[in-house]
C-alpha cells in the first residue's frame, strides 16, 4: 500500500465517522434511534455486512479477532467500525486493505483512538474487570462440578450415594473456592484489605471442612441421580456466563461516592496500582505519597477533582515499558503456585496407576507439557532491571 492509499484510507474512515455521528446523535435526541440488543448494538450492527470481495471478509475477520483479543474494546465497537469500513469500501470501490492497511495495525489504531481510559481503567493487566474475574471463578467451579458428576456417573453408575461428610465437605469447599474468586476480584478492584480478608475466610473454611468431615458420622444419607447433580452444577456455569458484569463489578468496587474522600481515593490508587497493575508496594506507595504531597501543597479541590477517578489515574501511572514485564511476572508466579497442586495430582495417579483409566495416561502427558511451557517461560523471563 503506497502513501496515497494509506492517507486516503484514513481520510475516508474519518469522513464516514463524522457523517454518521450527527445522524446518530439526532436519532437519539428525537427518539428514533434503532432498537439495540443486550450488548447495545443495533440490528444493522449485529449482522455481518455482505462484503463485495472475499478478501474484504477475510480482512474484517482478522480485524475483529485482533481488536477483541488484543485490545478488549467496549461492546459493539468492532461492529461499529466494521460498518464504517464496509460503507467506505462500498462507496470507494476499493478493498479494505487498500483503504485501511493491515488489519492488526488498524485494530491498534482504533484502540488508541476510540478506547478511552475510563474503559481501560476498570480492567486489570489481563483486561478483566472485577465482575469478570468473579464470574469466571463461578463458571470454572460449575464446570468442575459437572465434570465430577459425569465422572461419578460413568465410573459408579447412574445413582450417587450421598453421605453427611461428602455433602458438607463439597458445600464448604465450594464456598472456599468462591471466596478465592472474590479475593482475586477484590485485588482487581484495588482493595487489598478485602482481598486478604477473603483469602483468610477461604483458609478458615478449608480448616472447617477438615473438622466437619472428620466429626460427621459416616453412612448413606440418600441417593441422587448423577445427571441431576450435573444439571445443578451447570446452573453455576450458566450464571457465570449470563449474569451482567457491571453490577457484579460494583459488588467489589464499592460506592463511587466514597471516593470523594481524599484518603479513600489515595488508598484506592495504591491498591489499584498493586492489585490491578502488579506494581510493587514501595513504588505504589511512592505514587500515592506524591499525590498526597501535591494535595497538601495546593489545598482546595480534592484528589478526585484534580486527578480524576483513582482507577483511571492508576492506569496512566502504570502504562509504560514496565507493564508487560509486570504482567509476565504475575503469570509466572501464578504458574509456580500451581506446582504443588500438579505434584499432588501426579503422585495420586502414579502411586496407584490404573491402566484402564484415561487419567493415568492423560494427566502425566499434560503435566509434562505444562512443565515444559513453564520452563521455557522461566528461561525467557527478563532480568529485573529495577523495581516495577
Steps between C-alpha positions, in 0.01 A plus 500: 500500500652836396481826694206637300295190569570501874420871524183454299396214726540710815313794351220275376454339841494834680262653246255214535526516878424873501205451266352222714539668841259797451233267363544262793478783756193645327327163506577460869365848577170461312444142619533334159820312573499135399417236758809343652581153627619429861856593400381839371540420128244595235336252269722619218814462708422151627481354147822445309513728193502343154851580382552564126815282489600183687829662603305783664315246713831341599640843584195576717531168684869566568427852623222381732714221644796728570287776648313265733797293613767768527314814602181396689272764342164615634205290386399579145809698397614228260160494327488879483845530342434220250175670397703814426764300314229326296350836407840635394581189297161505327512872419860506375506168314839423655595215731516530878873429493559781250304747709597402854817293476590203716206390722723465807643850458153642441371324813781661703414839348131462584588392855719808549236736359173357631566301818520756776676483834165477681438163332856373545522625858233254613719208392817334625811409303317207339208718388260361762261690725428389860165363384659297223753355744231387743264371231790312344567330834130411528506353149809290571350375826181395322696331220696298757173396663366381164823310433500316833127421475547348155813317616304348789226400259737324259705327770241424769166484326196721462429545872743678734494425872517815714641495854518777759880549473484520122198731494641747752853472362398577142290797613779649711765445233273675250468795740879509540546504123254790465687689773822456304324633189372795703854563627638529148207723401576727796864510394396616153273760663796645691392387848789300649350492849185342368710256299690379807176478699344278231812282482497465879136395480588241236777353718266489801232330290746231386600439863133479599447250218766272644345516846148443370594203283680329789222570752191416297372140503553273202225308328268562206264794532311480170555420135480745212526450123833620364339694211306708756827592672652590163201723418526670840869571442424620148281773652818657639650492150190669358505762776868574440436532128175698504512730805575862401856601577452863607272440802726218618804729468327754725483236774878525523580859404267648761312828490633762259403781738737367767797593280426871546695467825870557427631222725257249349610615152869464591446151643316401183782642286766301687284187505427522126866548415589192705201279422387580147840600359743283698715787626710429809397648834784754523440657160121504540534669838747750355244601236231539767734706720583723205132576448455555874786750502349680201164528676666634814694761300194613303193467725159557354359254251519138608698216346213380282433851367868553412602154378174334399384153609769303682493200260547727197790687658655169607481379140688808378770450762532128421513533121847471354781252434469341844138391446589201280771390743262516796237303309751227410622486859149460638421216258823327596422525870153357444649203317757442775220493758339218299811280524402338837146427372635336185750299705227371735276404205787318330593314818139387545496358146848347495484352851218263400467513119197354327596402143135508394443859613561785251623715789800271547621584150369852443598667828876421484513610135318825580726560802814451288369740236416758766841457668676551166298816437584628849870423452519684168333804653739492794790509258347787302410704808709818478716599792347763719653834415363693794180467693180496293 
